[in-house]
């Protein structure tokens, strides 16, 4: 389940670096690549 410390990303994007920095500037968390908000992507 996506929340403040877990972020699902369907694919790598140019904006991913900014999201990683945002996580580092807070309490941290997990970024799961290859998944959608509803779970693991079939692509």
Buried (B, 14 or more C-beta within 10 A) or exposed (E): EBEEEEBBBEEEEEEBEEBEEEBEEEEEBEBBEEBBEEEEBEE
